[in-house]
Amino acid sequence: MEEQANWKLKLQDGREATPYTHYTLIAEGVVEGELDHGFKCPRGKAFMGLKVWATDANEAAEMIHSIASQIGFKITGRIESFETDPEEPPGEDPHGYGINFTPFK
């Protein structure tokens, strides 16, 4: 926990820098079959949530499209993107984490 606080503090006070911005994305779509890579969600309409470190909002949107297709989630609606506080530190490359699904009718 202390290590987590340290990287956040270092980013906030400028002792560390990253070329990336942290985003949380929500995409409307559908689960048509079994999801890959161990993800679970009932078939039907769902929202996919994803947290990313990306260079900009366009790259973040490209990332959710790519990751969704790798998992087996079909994006059919809007993608919302928000700059948010990170839960994981930035890395050397853009990356995503915290994938989750919320079914709806």
Chimera marker file (.cmm) of the C-alpha trace (Angstrom):
<marker_set name="trace">
<marker id="1" x="0.000" y="0.000" z="0.000" r="1" g="1" b="0" radius="0.5"/>
<marker id="2" x="2.821" y="2.387" z="0.835" r="1" g="1" b="0" radius="0.5"/>
<marker id="3" x="4.474" y="1.711" z="-2.541" r="1" g="1" b="0" radius="0.5"/>
<marker id="4" x="1.185" y="2.599" z="-4.287" r="1" g="1" b="0" radius="0.5"/>
<marker id="5" x="0.997" y="5.878" z="-2.406" r="1" g="1" b="0" radius="0.5"/>
<marker id="6" x="4.625" y="6.636" z="-3.284" r="1" g="1" b="0" radius="0.5"/>
<marker id="7" x="4.215" y="6.425" z="-7.074" r="1" g="1" b="0" radius="0.5"/>
<marker id="8" x="1.043" y="8.529" z="-6.915" r="1" g="1" b="0" radius="0.5"/>
<marker id="9" x="2.777" y="11.142" z="-4.780" r="1" g="1" b="0" radius="0.5"/>
<marker id="10" x="5.811" y="11.204" z="-7.081" r="1" g="1" b="0" radius="0.5"/>
<marker id="11" x="3.556" y="11.802" z="-10.100" r="1" g="1" b="0" radius="0.5"/>
<marker id="12" x="1.571" y="14.497" z="-8.309" r="1" g="1" b="0" radius="0.5"/>
<marker id="13" x="4.577" y="16.469" z="-7.092" r="1" g="1" b="0" radius="0.5"/>
<marker id="14" x="6.550" y="16.099" z="-10.330" r="1" g="1" b="0" radius="0.5"/>
<marker id="15" x="9.357" y="13.860" z="-9.060" r="1" g="1" b="0" radius="0.5"/>
<marker id="16" x="8.279" y="11.359" z="-11.730" r="1" g="1" b="0" radius="0.5"/>
<marker id="17" x="6.759" y="12.064" z="-15.112" r="1" g="1" b="0" radius="0.5"/>
<marker id="18" x="4.943" y="10.038" z="-17.717" r="1" g="1" b="0" radius="0.5"/>
<marker id="19" x="3.989" y="10.862" z="-21.293" r="1" g="1" b="0" radius="0.5"/>
<marker id="20" x="0.654" y="9.119" z="-20.681" r="1" g="1" b="0" radius="0.5"/>
<marker id="21" x="-2.708" y="10.206" z="-19.351" r="1" g="1" b="0" radius="0.5"/>
<marker id="22" x="-4.940" y="7.894" z="-17.332" r="1" g="1" b="0" radius="0.5"/>
<marker id="23" x="-8.436" y="7.220" z="-18.674" r="1" g="1" b="0" radius="0.5"/>
<marker id="24" x="-11.425" y="5.133" z="-17.685" r="1" g="1" b="0" radius="0.5"/>
<marker id="25" x="-13.515" y="4.000" z="-20.643" r="1" g="1" b="0" radius="0.5"/>
<marker id="26" x="-17.012" y="2.562" z="-20.814" r="1" g="1" b="0" radius="0.5"/>
<marker id="27" x="-18.222" y="0.919" z="-24.030" r="1" g="1" b="0" radius="0.5"/>
<marker id="28" x="-21.741" y="-0.281" z="-24.806" r="1" g="1" b="0" radius="0.5"/>
<marker id="29" x="-21.890" y="-3.610" z="-26.581" r="1" g="1" b="0" radius="0.5"/>
<marker id="30" x="-22.963" y="-7.207" z="-26.598" r="1" g="1" b="0" radius="0.5"/>
<marker id="31" x="-21.606" y="-10.541" z="-25.458" r="1" g="1" b="0" radius="0.5"/>
<marker id="32" x="-22.581" y="-13.055" z="-28.143" r="1" g="1" b="0" radius="0.5"/>
<marker id="33" x="-20.798" y="-16.105" z="-26.753" r="1" g="1" b="0" radius="0.5"/>
<marker id="34" x="-18.176" y="-17.120" z="-24.234" r="1" g="1" b="0" radius="0.5"/>
<marker id="35" x="-15.590" y="-14.434" z="-23.515" r="1" g="1" b="0" radius="0.5"/>
<marker id="36" x="-11.922" y="-15.347" z="-23.886" r="1" g="1" b="0" radius="0.5"/>
<marker id="37" x="-9.047" y="-15.032" z="-21.425" r="1" g="1" b="0" radius="0.5"/>
<marker id="38" x="-11.142" y="-16.011" z="-18.402" r="1" g="1" b="0" radius="0.5"/>
<marker id="39" x="-13.554" y="-13.069" z="-18.479" r="1" g="1" b="0" radius="0.5"/>
<marker id="40" x="-17.167" y="-13.762" z="-17.535" r="1" g="1" b="0" radius="0.5"/>
<marker id="41" x="-20.396" y="-12.033" z="-18.508" r="1" g="1" b="0" radius="0.5"/>
<marker id="42" x="-23.814" y="-13.435" z="-19.449" r="1" g="1" b="0" radius="0.5"/>
<marker id="43" x="-24.783" y="-13.291" z="-23.116" r="1" g="1" b="0" radius="0.5"/>
<marker id="44" x="-26.592" y="-10.154" z="-24.146" r="1" g="1" b="0" radius="0.5"/>
<marker id="45" x="-26.148" y="-6.422" z="-23.778" r="1" g="1" b="0" radius="0.5"/>
<marker id="46" x="-23.410" y="-5.195" z="-21.469" r="1" g="1" b="0" radius="0.5"/>
<marker id="47" x="-21.084" y="-2.348" z="-20.699" r="1" g="1" b="0" radius="0.5"/>
<marker id="48" x="-17.347" y="-3.016" z="-20.772" r="1" g="1" b="0" radius="0.5"/>
<marker id="49" x="-15.195" y="-0.937" z="-18.450" r="1" g="1" b="0" radius="0.5"/>
<marker id="50" x="-11.459" y="-0.493" z="-18.936" r="1" g="1" b="0" radius="0.5"/>
<marker id="51" x="-8.755" y="1.643" z="-17.346" r="1" g="1" b="0" radius="0.5"/>
<marker id="52" x="-5.814" y="2.658" z="-19.524" r="1" g="1" b="0" radius="0.5"/>
<marker id="53" x="-2.644" y="4.647" z="-19.608" r="1" g="1" b="0" radius="0.5"/>
<marker id="54" x="-2.579" y="6.157" z="-23.134" r="1" g="1" b="0" radius="0.5"/>
<marker id="55" x="-1.018" y="9.059" z="-25.013" r="1" g="1" b="0" radius="0.5"/>
<marker id="56" x="-4.443" y="10.610" z="-25.695" r="1" g="1" b="0" radius="0.5"/>
<marker id="57" x="-8.178" y="9.866" z="-25.779" r="1" g="1" b="0" radius="0.5"/>
<marker id="58" x="-7.979" y="8.599" z="-29.372" r="1" g="1" b="0" radius="0.5"/>
<marker id="59" x="-5.377" y="6.003" z="-28.447" r="1" g="1" b="0" radius="0.5"/>
<marker id="60" x="-7.489" y="5.011" z="-25.426" r="1" g="1" b="0" radius="0.5"/>
<marker id="61" x="-10.497" y="4.440" z="-27.729" r="1" g="1" b="0" radius="0.5"/>
<marker id="62" x="-8.347" y="2.351" z="-30.096" r="1" g="1" b="0" radius="0.5"/>
<marker id="63" x="-7.187" y="0.310" z="-27.118" r="1" g="1" b="0" radius="0.5"/>
<marker id="64" x="-10.713" y="-0.536" z="-25.929" r="1" g="1" b="0" radius="0.5"/>
<marker id="65" x="-11.672" y="-1.559" z="-29.487" r="1" g="1" b="0" radius="0.5"/>
<marker id="66" x="-8.628" y="-3.810" z="-29.765" r="1" g="1" b="0" radius="0.5"/>
<marker id="67" x="-8.977" y="-5.368" z="-26.320" r="1" g="1" b="0" radius="0.5"/>
<marker id="68" x="-12.743" y="-5.884" z="-26.742" r="1" g="1" b="0" radius="0.5"/>
<marker id="69" x="-12.225" y="-7.785" z="-29.992" r="1" g="1" b="0" radius="0.5"/>
<marker id="70" x="-9.483" y="-9.937" z="-28.414" r="1" g="1" b="0" radius="0.5"/>
<marker id="71" x="-11.820" y="-10.871" z="-25.549" r="1" g="1" b="0" radius="0.5"/>
<marker id="72" x="-14.891" y="-11.484" z="-27.719" r="1" g="1" b="0" radius="0.5"/>
<marker id="73" x="-16.912" y="-8.407" z="-26.752" r="1" g="1" b="0" radius="0.5"/>
<marker id="74" x="-18.616" y="-6.607" z="-29.641" r="1" g="1" b="0" radius="0.5"/>
<marker id="75" x="-18.857" y="-2.836" z="-29.232" r="1" g="1" b="0" radius="0.5"/>
<marker id="76" x="-22.190" y="-1.702" z="-30.682" r="1" g="1" b="0" radius="0.5"/>
<marker id="77" x="-22.743" y="1.694" z="-29.107" r="1" g="1" b="0" radius="0.5"/>
<marker id="78" x="-21.032" y="4.678" z="-27.613" r="1" g="1" b="0" radius="0.5"/>
<marker id="79" x="-17.659" y="4.736" z="-25.951" r="1" g="1" b="0" radius="0.5"/>
<marker id="80" x="-17.323" y="7.196" z="-23.101" r="1" g="1" b="0" radius="0.5"/>
<marker id="81" x="-13.857" y="8.292" z="-21.981" r="1" g="1" b="0" radius="0.5"/>
<marker id="82" x="-12.968" y="10.079" z="-18.750" r="1" g="1" b="0" radius="0.5"/>
<marker id="83" x="-9.642" y="11.283" z="-17.388" r="1" g="1" b="0" radius="0.5"/>
<marker id="84" x="-9.447" y="9.600" z="-13.986" r="1" g="1" b="0" radius="0.5"/>
<marker id="85" x="-7.092" y="8.982" z="-11.098" r="1" g="1" b="0" radius="0.5"/>
<marker id="86" x="-5.049" y="5.819" z="-11.675" r="1" g="1" b="0" radius="0.5"/>
<marker id="87" x="-5.121" y="2.693" z="-9.555" r="1" g="1" b="0" radius="0.5"/>
<marker id="88" x="-1.956" y="1.270" z="-11.113" r="1" g="1" b="0" radius="0.5"/>
<marker id="89" x="1.262" y="3.096" z="-11.978" r="1" g="1" b="0" radius="0.5"/>
<marker id="90" x="2.141" y="4.021" z="-15.555" r="1" g="1" b="0" radius="0.5"/>
<marker id="91" x="4.589" y="1.810" z="-17.380" r="1" g="1" b="0" radius="0.5"/>
<marker id="92" x="6.999" y="2.311" z="-20.215" r="1" g="1" b="0" radius="0.5"/>
<marker id="93" x="4.236" y="1.655" z="-22.770" r="1" g="1" b="0" radius="0.5"/>
<marker id="94" x="0.510" y="2.368" z="-23.007" r="1" g="1" b="0" radius="0.5"/>
<marker id="95" x="-1.486" y="-0.394" z="-21.338" r="1" g="1" b="0" radius="0.5"/>
<marker id="96" x="-4.902" y="-1.310" z="-20.047" r="1" g="1" b="0" radius="0.5"/>
<marker id="97" x="-6.126" y="-2.973" z="-16.854" r="1" g="1" b="0" radius="0.5"/>
<marker id="98" x="-9.199" y="-3.349" z="-14.683" r="1" g="1" b="0" radius="0.5"/>
<marker id="99" x="-11.454" y="-4.860" z="-17.342" r="1" g="1" b="0" radius="0.5"/>
<marker id="100" x="-14.995" y="-5.478" z="-16.125" r="1" g="1" b="0" radius="0.5"/>
<marker id="101" x="-18.441" y="-6.134" z="-17.563" r="1" g="1" b="0" radius="0.5"/>
<marker id="102" x="-21.883" y="-4.997" z="-16.420" r="1" g="1" b="0" radius="0.5"/>
<marker id="103" x="-24.864" y="-6.657" z="-18.122" r="1" g="1" b="0" radius="0.5"/>
<marker id="104" x="-28.080" y="-4.688" z="-18.722" r="1" g="1" b="0" radius="0.5"/>
<marker id="105" x="-31.436" y="-5.164" z="-20.451" r="1" g="1" b="0" radius="0.5"/>
<link id1="1" id2="2" r="1" g="1" b="0" radius="0.2"/>
<link id1="2" id2="3" r="1" g="1" b="0" radius="0.2"/>
<link id1="3" id2="4" r="1" g="1" b="0" radius="0.2"/>
<link id1="4" id2="5" r="1" g="1" b="0" radius="0.2"/>
<link id1="5" id2="6" r="1" g="1" b="0" radius="0.2"/>
<link id1="6" id2="7" r="1" g="1" b="0" radius="0.2"/>
<link id1="7" id2="8" r="1" g="1" b="0" radius="0.2"/>
<link id1="8" id2="9" r="1" g="1" b="0" radius="0.2"/>
<link id1="9" id2="10" r="1" g="1" b="0" radius="0.2"/>
<link id1="10" id2="11" r="1" g="1" b="0" radius="0.2"/>
<link id1="11" id2="12" r="1" g="1" b="0" radius="0.2"/>
<link id1="12" id2="13" r="1" g="1" b="0" radius="0.2"/>
<link id1="13" id2="14" r="1" g="1" b="0" radius="0.2"/>
<link id1="14" id2="15" r="1" g="1" b="0" radius="0.2"/>
<link id1="15" id2="16" r="1" g="1" b="0" radius="0.2"/>
<link id1="16" id2="17" r="1" g="1" b="0" radius="0.2"/>
<link id1="17" id2="18" r="1" g="1" b="0" radius="0.2"/>
<link id1="18" id2="19" r="1" g="1" b="0" radius="0.2"/>
<link id1="19" id2="20" r="1" g="1" b="0" radius="0.2"/>
<link id1="20" id2="21" r="1" g="1" b="0" radius="0.2"/>
<link id1="21" id2="22" r="1" g="1" b="0" radius="0.2"/>
<link id1="22" id2="23" r="1" g="1" b="0" radius="0.2"/>
<link id1="23" id2="24" r="1" g="1" b="0" radius="0.2"/>
<link id1="24" id2="25" r="1" g="1" b="0" radius="0.2"/>
<link id1="25" id2="26" r="1" g="1" b="0" radius="0.2"/>
<link id1="26" id2="27" r="1" g="1" b="0" radius="0.2"/>
<link id1="27" id2="28" r="1" g="1" b="0" radius="0.2"/>
<link id1="28" id2="29" r="1" g="1" b="0" radius="0.2"/>
<link id1="29" id2="30" r="1" g="1" b="0" radius="0.2"/>
<link id1="30" id2="31" r="1" g="1" b="0" radius="0.2"/>
<link id1="31" id2="32" r="1" g="1" b="0" radius="0.2"/>
<link id1="32" id2="33" r="1" g="1" b="0" radius="0.2"/>
<link id1="33" id2="34" r="1" g="1" b="0" radius="0.2"/>
<link id1="34" id2="35" r="1" g="1" b="0" radius="0.2"/>
<link id1="35" id2="36" r="1" g="1" b="0" radius="0.2"/>
<link id1="36" id2="37" r="1" g="1" b="0" radius="0.2"/>
<link id1="37" id2="38" r="1" g="1" b="0" radius="0.2"/>
<link id1="38" id2="39" r="1" g="1" b="0" radius="0.2"/>
<link id1="39" id2="40" r="1" g="1" b="0" radius="0.2"/>
<link id1="40" id2="41" r="1" g="1" b="0" radius="0.2"/>
<link id1="41" id2="42" r="1" g="1" b="0" radius="0.2"/>
<link id1="42" id2="43" r="1" g="1" b="0" radius="0.2"/>
<link id1="43" id2="44" r="1" g="1" b="0" radius="0.2"/>
<link id1="44" id2="45" r="1" g="1" b="0" radius="0.2"/>
<link id1="45" id2="46" r="1" g="1" b="0" radius="0.2"/>
<link id1="46" id2="47" r="1" g="1" b="0" radius="0.2"/>
<link id1="47" id2="48" r="1" g="1" b="0" radius="0.2"/>
<link id1="48" id2="49" r="1" g="1" b="0" radius="0.2"/>
<link id1="49" id2="50" r="1" g="1" b="0" radius="0.2"/>
<link id1="50" id2="51" r="1" g="1" b="0" radius="0.2"/>
<link id1="51" id2="52" r="1" g="1" b="0" radius="0.2"/>
<link id1="52" id2="53" r="1" g="1" b="0" radius="0.2"/>
<link id1="53" id2="54" r="1" g="1" b="0" radius="0.2"/>
<link id1="54" id2="55" r="1" g="1" b="0" radius="0.2"/>
<link id1="55" id2="56" r="1" g="1" b="0" radius="0.2"/>
<link id1="56" id2="57" r="1" g="1" b="0" radius="0.2"/>
<link id1="57" id2="58" r="1" g="1" b="0" radius="0.2"/>
<link id1="58" id2="59" r="1" g="1" b="0" radius="0.2"/>
<link id1="59" id2="60" r="1" g="1" b="0" radius="0.2"/>
<link id1="60" id2="61" r="1" g="1" b="0" radius="0.2"/>
<link id1="61" id2="62" r="1" g="1" b="0" radius="0.2"/>
<link id1="62" id2="63" r="1" g="1" b="0" radius="0.2"/>
<link id1="63" id2="64" r="1" g="1" b="0" radius="0.2"/>
<link id1="64" id2="65" r="1" g="1" b="0" radius="0.2"/>
<link id1="65" id2="66" r="1" g="1" b="0" radius="0.2"/>
<link id1="66" id2="67" r="1" g="1" b="0" radius="0.2"/>
<link id1="67" id2="68" r="1" g="1" b="0" radius="0.2"/>
<link id1="68" id2="69" r="1" g="1" b="0" radius="0.2"/>
<link id1="69" id2="70" r="1" g="1" b="0" radius="0.2"/>
<link id1="70" id2="71" r="1" g="1" b="0" radius="0.2"/>
<link id1="71" id2="72" r="1" g="1" b="0" radius="0.2"/>
<link id1="72" id2="73" r="1" g="1" b="0" radius="0.2"/>
<link id1="73" id2="74" r="1" g="1" b="0" radius="0.2"/>
<link id1="74" id2="75" r="1" g="1" b="0" radius="0.2"/>
<link id1="75" id2="76" r="1" g="1" b="0" radius="0.2"/>
<link id1="76" id2="77" r="1" g="1" b="0" radius="0.2"/>
<link id1="77" id2="78" r="1" g="1" b="0" radius="0.2"/>
<link id1="78" id2="79" r="1" g="1" b="0" radius="0.2"/>
<link id1="79" id2="80" r="1" g="1" b="0" radius="0.2"/>
<link id1="80" id2="81" r="1" g="1" b="0" radius="0.2"/>
<link id1="81" id2="82" r="1" g="1" b="0" radius="0.2"/>
<link id1="82" id2="83" r="1" g="1" b="0" radius="0.2"/>
<link id1="83" id2="84" r="1" g="1" b="0" radius="0.2"/>
<link id1="84" id2="85" r="1" g="1" b="0" radius="0.2"/>
<link id1="85" id2="86" r="1" g="1" b="0" radius="0.2"/>
<link id1="86" id2="87" r="1" g="1" b="0" radius="0.2"/>
<link id1="87" id2="88" r="1" g="1" b="0" radius="0.2"/>
<link id1="88" id2="89" r="1" g="1" b="0" radius="0.2"/>
<link id1="89" id2="90" r="1" g="1" b="0" radius="0.2"/>
<link id1="90" id2="91" r="1" g="1" b="0" radius="0.2"/>
<link id1="91" id2="92" r="1" g="1" b="0" radius="0.2"/>
<link id1="92" id2="93" r="1" g="1" b="0" radius="0.2"/>
<link id1="93" id2="94" r="1" g="1" b="0" radius="0.2"/>
<link id1="94" id2="95" r="1" g="1" b="0" radius="0.2"/>
<link id1="95" id2="96" r="1" g="1" b="0" radius="0.2"/>
<link id1="96" id2="97" r="1" g="1" b="0" radius="0.2"/>
<link id1="97" id2="98" r="1" g="1" b="0" radius="0.2"/>
<link id1="98" id2="99" r="1" g="1" b="0" radius="0.2"/>
<link id1="99" id2="100" r="1" g="1" b="0" radius="0.2"/>
<link id1="100" id2="101" r="1" g="1" b="0" radius="0.2"/>
<link id1="101" id2="102" r="1" g="1" b="0" radius="0.2"/>
<link id1="102" id2="103" r="1" g="1" b="0" radius="0.2"/>
<link id1="103" id2="104" r="1" g="1" b="0" radius="0.2"/>
<link id1="104" id2="105" r="1" g="1" b="0" radius="0.2"/>
</marker_set>
